[in-house]
Amino acid sequence: MGEQQQVVVITGASSGIGRATAIAFAGAGHRVVLTARNREALDAAVDECIRAGGEAMAVTGDVTDPEAMHSVAAAAVDRFGRLDVWVNNAGVSVFGEFLDVPLEEFRRVIDVDLWGTVHGARAALQVMRRQHHGVLVNVASIVGEIPQPYTSAYGMAKAAVRALGVSLRSELALAGEKRIRVSTVLPPTVDTPFFAQTANHTGRRVLALPPVYPPELVAATIVRAATAPKAELVIGVLGRALVRLHRISPRLIEGQMALQTEYTHLSKRQPGPTTSGNLFEPGGDSGVTGGWNGAARMERRKWAAVAIAVAGAAALVARRALPRR
């Protein structure tokens, strides 16, 4: 972006990655517009952004309501005169076997994670097409590349978010809109309240799948995507390795993901209550982190995770070296 001070809208800004991203943009001196369902949490996040050194305002809204997203865009333009960056970050999930997840909860995940991105993108691009500049950042997930068991709705939605990014980049290129960019960010497991707030029908406590990365790392990547956009940004050494290996040998990596989910994403010892989590009502925990000790767990688990990726690569090489019958 050519202008040093940007006007940035962030959805899902009341907690986790969204809140960390708002603080990161504000700390760099940008003007931020935060939106989510929880007004009290938004106001607290705005105070943090102001203390970090930026201008900030809150606009309460649900991403499943297209008119609400247009109102957020209009509020940003009314207050600051333009809209430079829109970050589609709001997301929810439900854990459970495919046949056990209530259909209304399955639909709600799609509504928030996919349709929420669509609504945000339409609101943002209507303004950006008039301006002939802007950056749209869509937050997908590693799970959008390598789906896992028990979160089929989430994986579907995040895969579709990636596809949407490709389509939008193509349309903008054909329209000659060289100053409007679309970037898709694929985070790994992040230390946020997400896992404590998720809907759950497994009977087991949902844990953060290691390695767990700090939300500030994802926030820094999103800020970078806004200033130097790339088509896709996969976060983490392991994430990038797994994406490359998955495209070479999907069956091998999908098997590893299934085992990791079964044995480290869902507790074998701690039961979890059946709950719809924050699907229909805002979650109670509105902080940035989720108490998973992201930085420390990332460091402790990093080499074990890399070893898994290396073992997968070695198995792939060995398989390819076998003579064909």
C-alpha positions as CSV (number, residue, x, y, z in Angstrom):
1,M,0.0,0.0,0.0
2,G,1.3,3.4,-0.9
3,E,-0.1,5.3,2.2
4,Q,1.8,4.9,5.4
5,Q,-1.2,5.2,7.7
6,Q,-3.9,2.7,6.7
7,V,-7.6,2.3,7.6
8,V,-8.2,-1.3,8.5
9,V,-11.4,-3.3,9.3
10,I,-11.1,-6.5,11.2
11,T,-13.9,-9.0,11.7
12,G,-13.9,-11.3,14.7
13,A,-11.9,-8.6,16.5
14,S,-13.1,-9.2,20.1
15,S,-10.7,-12.0,20.9
16,G,-7.9,-14.3,19.6
17,I,-6.3,-13.6,16.3
18,G,-8.6,-10.7,15.4
19,R,-7.9,-8.9,18.6
20,A,-4.1,-9.5,18.3
21,T,-4.3,-8.2,14.7
22,A,-6.1,-5.1,15.7
23,I,-3.5,-4.3,18.4
24,A,-0.7,-5.0,15.9
25,F,-2.1,-2.6,13.3
26,A,-2.8,0.0,16.0
27,G,0.7,-0.4,17.3
28,A,2.1,0.4,13.9
29,G,0.1,3.6,13.9
30,H,-2.8,2.6,11.7
31,R,-6.5,3.4,12.1
32,V,-8.6,0.3,13.0
33,V,-12.3,-0.5,12.9
34,L,-13.1,-3.6,15.0
35,T,-16.3,-5.6,14.5
36,A,-17.7,-8.6,16.3
37,R,-20.9,-9.6,18.2
38,N,-19.7,-8.8,21.7
39,R,-19.8,-5.0,22.3
40,E,-18.2,-5.1,25.7
41,A,-15.3,-7.1,24.5
42,L,-15.0,-4.8,21.4
43,D,-14.8,-1.7,23.6
44,A,-12.1,-3.3,25.7
45,A,-10.2,-4.2,22.5
46,V,-10.5,-0.6,21.3
47,D,-9.0,0.6,24.5
48,E,-6.0,-1.7,24.0
49,C,-5.6,-0.4,20.4
50,I,-5.6,3.2,21.6
51,R,-3.0,2.4,24.3
52,A,-0.9,0.7,21.6
53,G,-0.8,4.0,19.7
54,G,-3.5,3.9,17.0
55,E,-6.9,5.3,16.4
56,A,-9.7,2.8,16.9
57,M,-13.5,2.4,16.8
58,A,-15.9,-0.5,17.4
59,V,-18.9,-1.4,15.3
60,T,-21.0,-4.3,16.6
61,G,-22.0,-6.7,13.9
62,D,-22.6,-10.3,12.9
63,V,-20.7,-11.4,9.8
64,T,-23.7,-13.7,8.8
65,D,-25.7,-10.5,8.2
66,P,-24.6,-8.9,4.9
67,E,-26.2,-5.5,5.7
68,A,-24.2,-5.4,8.9
69,M,-21.0,-5.8,7.0
70,H,-21.9,-3.0,4.6
71,S,-22.7,-0.9,7.7
72,V,-19.2,-1.6,9.0
73,A,-17.6,-0.5,5.7
74,A,-19.7,2.6,5.6
75,A,-18.8,3.5,9.2
76,A,-15.1,3.1,8.4
77,V,-15.4,5.4,5.4
78,D,-17.5,8.0,7.3
79,R,-15.0,8.1,10.1
80,F,-11.7,7.9,8.2
81,G,-12.5,8.8,4.6
82,R,-11.5,5.5,3.0
83,L,-11.0,1.8,3.5
84,D,-7.5,0.4,2.8
85,V,-7.5,-3.1,4.3
86,W,-10.3,-5.5,5.3
87,V,-9.4,-8.6,7.3
88,N,-12.0,-11.4,7.2
89,N,-11.0,-13.2,10.4
90,A,-14.3,-14.2,12.2
91,G,-14.5,-18.0,12.6
92,V,-16.2,-20.7,14.6
93,S,-16.1,-24.5,14.6
94,V,-17.9,-27.6,15.8
95,F,-16.2,-30.9,16.8
96,G,-18.0,-34.1,16.3
97,E,-18.4,-37.1,14.0
98,F,-20.2,-36.1,10.8
99,L,-23.5,-37.9,11.7
100,D,-23.5,-36.6,15.3
101,V,-23.2,-32.8,14.5
102,P,-26.7,-31.2,14.5
103,L,-27.4,-29.8,11.1
104,E,-28.2,-26.3,12.4
105,E,-24.7,-26.2,13.9
106,F,-23.1,-27.5,10.8
107,R,-24.9,-24.8,8.8
108,R,-23.9,-22.1,11.4
109,V,-20.2,-22.9,10.9
110,I,-20.6,-22.6,7.1
111,D,-22.6,-19.3,7.6
112,V,-19.9,-17.7,9.8
113,D,-16.7,-19.0,8.2
114,L,-17.7,-19.0,4.6
115,W,-20.7,-16.7,4.1
116,G,-19.2,-14.3,6.7
117,T,-16.1,-14.1,4.5
118,V,-18.3,-13.6,1.4
119,H,-20.3,-10.8,3.1
120,G,-17.1,-9.1,4.3
121,A,-15.5,-9.4,0.9
122,R,-18.5,-7.9,-0.9
123,A,-18.7,-5.0,1.5
124,A,-15.0,-4.3,1.2
125,L,-14.6,-4.7,-2.5
126,Q,-17.6,-2.4,-3.3
127,V,-15.6,0.4,-1.6
128,M,-12.2,-0.7,-2.9
129,R,-13.5,-0.9,-6.5
130,R,-14.7,2.7,-6.2
131,Q,-11.3,3.7,-4.8
132,H,-9.3,1.5,-7.2
133,H,-7.1,0.4,-4.3
134,G,-7.2,-1.9,-1.2
135,V,-6.1,-5.2,0.3
136,L,-8.5,-8.0,1.3
137,V,-7.0,-10.5,3.7
138,N,-9.0,-13.7,4.2
139,V,-8.0,-15.9,7.2
140,A,-8.4,-19.6,6.2
141,S,-6.5,-22.4,7.9
142,I,-4.0,-25.2,7.4
143,V,-7.2,-27.4,7.7
144,G,-8.4,-25.8,4.5
145,E,-5.4,-27.6,2.8
146,I,-5.3,-30.7,5.0
147,P,-8.8,-31.5,6.4
148,Q,-9.0,-33.4,9.7
149,P,-11.6,-35.7,11.2
150,Y,-14.4,-34.3,13.5
151,T,-14.4,-30.8,12.0
152,S,-15.8,-31.4,8.5
153,A,-17.8,-28.2,8.4
154,Y,-14.8,-26.1,9.4
155,G,-12.5,-27.8,6.8
156,M,-15.1,-27.3,4.1
157,A,-15.5,-23.6,4.9
158,K,-11.8,-22.9,5.0
159,A,-11.1,-24.8,1.8
160,A,-13.9,-22.7,0.1
161,V,-12.3,-19.5,1.5
162,R,-9.1,-20.4,-0.3
163,A,-11.0,-21.0,-3.5
164,L,-12.8,-17.7,-3.1
165,G,-9.4,-15.9,-2.9
166,V,-8.3,-17.5,-6.2
167,S,-11.5,-16.5,-8.0
168,L,-11.3,-12.9,-6.7
169,R,-7.7,-12.5,-7.7
170,S,-8.6,-13.7,-11.2
171,E,-11.6,-11.4,-11.5
172,L,-9.6,-8.4,-10.3
173,A,-6.8,-9.2,-12.8
174,L,-9.2,-9.4,-15.7
175,A,-10.8,-6.1,-14.6
176,G,-7.3,-4.4,-14.6
177,E,-7.6,-3.6,-10.9
178,K,-3.8,-3.9,-10.2
179,R,-4.0,-1.9,-7.0
180,I,-6.6,-4.2,-5.3
181,R,-5.0,-7.3,-3.9
182,V,-6.4,-10.4,-2.2
183,S,-4.3,-12.5,0.2
184,T,-5.3,-15.7,2.0
185,V,-3.6,-16.5,5.3
186,L,-3.4,-20.1,6.5
187,P,-2.6,-20.3,10.3
188,P,-1.8,-23.5,12.1
189,T,-2.9,-24.1,15.7
190,V,-2.9,-20.8,17.5
191,D,-3.1,-20.0,21.3
192,T,-6.5,-18.4,21.5
193,P,-9.8,-18.9,23.3
194,F,-11.1,-20.7,20.1
195,F,-10.8,-24.2,21.4
196,A,-12.5,-23.4,24.7
197,Q,-15.4,-21.8,22.9
198,T,-15.9,-24.3,20.1
199,A,-19.1,-26.4,19.8
200,N,-18.4,-30.0,20.8
201,H,-20.2,-33.3,20.3
202,T,-17.3,-35.7,20.9
203,G,-17.7,-36.3,24.6
204,R,-14.0,-35.4,24.9
205,R,-12.3,-32.1,25.8
206,V,-10.9,-30.3,22.8
207,L,-7.2,-29.4,23.1
208,A,-5.0,-27.2,21.0
209,L,-3.3,-29.5,18.5
210,P,0.5,-29.0,18.9
211,P,2.6,-27.2,18.0
212,V,0.7,-24.2,19.3
213,Y,1.7,-20.8,17.9
214,P,1.3,-17.4,19.6
215,P,-1.4,-15.2,18.1
216,E,1.0,-12.3,17.7
217,L,2.8,-14.3,15.0
218,V,-0.3,-14.7,13.0
219,A,-1.1,-11.0,13.6
220,A,2.3,-10.0,12.3
221,T,1.8,-12.1,9.2
222,I,-1.6,-10.4,8.5
223,V,0.0,-7.0,8.9
224,R,2.7,-8.1,6.4
225,A,0.0,-9.4,4.0
226,A,-1.7,-6.0,4.1
227,T,1.5,-4.1,3.3
228,A,3.2,-6.7,0.9
229,P,0.3,-8.9,-0.3
230,K,1.0,-12.5,-1.5
231,A,-1.6,-14.8,-2.9
232,E,-1.3,-17.3,0.0
233,L,0.7,-17.2,3.2
234,V,1.1,-20.4,5.2
235,I,2.3,-19.7,8.7
236,G,5.0,-21.8,10.4
237,V,7.8,-24.0,9.2
238,L,5.8,-27.2,9.9
239,G,2.7,-25.8,8.2
240,R,4.6,-25.0,5.0
241,A,6.3,-28.4,5.1
242,L,3.0,-30.2,5.5
243,V,1.3,-28.3,2.7
244,R,4.1,-29.2,0.3
245,L,4.1,-32.8,1.3
246,H,0.3,-33.0,1.1
247,R,0.4,-31.9,-2.5
248,I,2.9,-34.6,-3.3
249,S,1.4,-37.4,-1.2
250,P,-2.1,-36.5,0.1
251,R,-2.9,-40.0,1.5
252,L,0.2,-40.1,3.7
253,I,-0.3,-36.6,5.2
254,E,-4.0,-37.0,5.7
255,G,-3.3,-40.2,7.6
256,Q,-0.9,-38.3,9.8
257,M,-3.4,-35.5,10.4
258,A,-6.1,-38.0,11.3
259,L,-3.9,-39.7,13.9
260,Q,-2.7,-36.3,15.3
261,T,-6.3,-35.2,15.7
262,E,-7.4,-38.4,17.4
263,Y,-4.6,-38.6,19.9
264,T,-3.6,-35.0,20.6
265,H,-6.5,-32.8,19.6
266,L,-9.1,-34.6,21.7
267,S,-8.3,-35.6,25.2
268,K,-8.3,-39.3,26.1
269,R,-8.6,-38.5,29.8
270,Q,-10.8,-35.4,30.1
271,P,-14.5,-35.6,29.1
272,G,-16.0,-32.6,27.4
273,P,-19.6,-31.4,27.7
274,T,-21.9,-31.4,24.8
275,T,-22.2,-27.8,23.8
276,S,-23.0,-25.4,21.0
277,G,-20.1,-23.2,22.2
278,N,-20.1,-19.7,20.7
279,L,-21.9,-20.6,17.5
280,F,-25.1,-18.7,18.3
281,E,-24.0,-16.5,21.2
282,P,-20.7,-14.7,21.8
283,G,-18.2,-16.7,23.9
284,G,-17.3,-15.5,27.4
285,D,-13.5,-15.4,27.0
286,S,-12.6,-12.4,25.0
287,G,-8.8,-12.3,25.5
288,V,-6.1,-12.7,23.0
289,T,-4.7,-15.9,24.3
290,G,-6.4,-19.1,25.3
291,G,-4.0,-20.3,28.0
292,W,-2.2,-22.8,25.9
293,N,1.1,-21.1,26.5
294,G,1.6,-20.8,22.7
295,A,5.2,-19.6,22.5
296,A,6.6,-22.2,25.0
297,R,4.5,-25.1,23.5
298,M,5.6,-24.1,20.0
299,E,9.2,-24.3,21.1
300,R,8.9,-27.6,23.0
301,R,6.9,-29.3,20.3
302,K,8.7,-27.7,17.3
303,W,11.4,-30.3,16.8
304,A,9.0,-33.2,17.5
305,A,6.7,-31.8,14.8
306,V,9.5,-31.3,12.4
307,A,10.6,-34.9,13.0
308,I,7.1,-36.0,12.0
309,A,7.3,-34.0,8.8
310,V,10.7,-35.4,8.1
311,A,9.6,-38.9,8.7
312,G,6.7,-38.4,6.4
313,A,9.0,-37.1,3.7
314,A,11.4,-40.0,4.2
315,A,8.5,-42.5,3.9
316,L,7.4,-40.7,0.7
317,V,10.9,-41.0,-0.7
318,A,11.1,-44.6,0.2
319,R,7.8,-45.3,-1.4
320,R,8.8,-43.7,-4.6
321,A,12.0,-45.6,-4.6
322,L,10.2,-49.0,-4.6
323,P,10.1,-50.6,-8.0
324,R,6.7,-50.6,-9.7
325,R,5.0,-53.9,-10.4
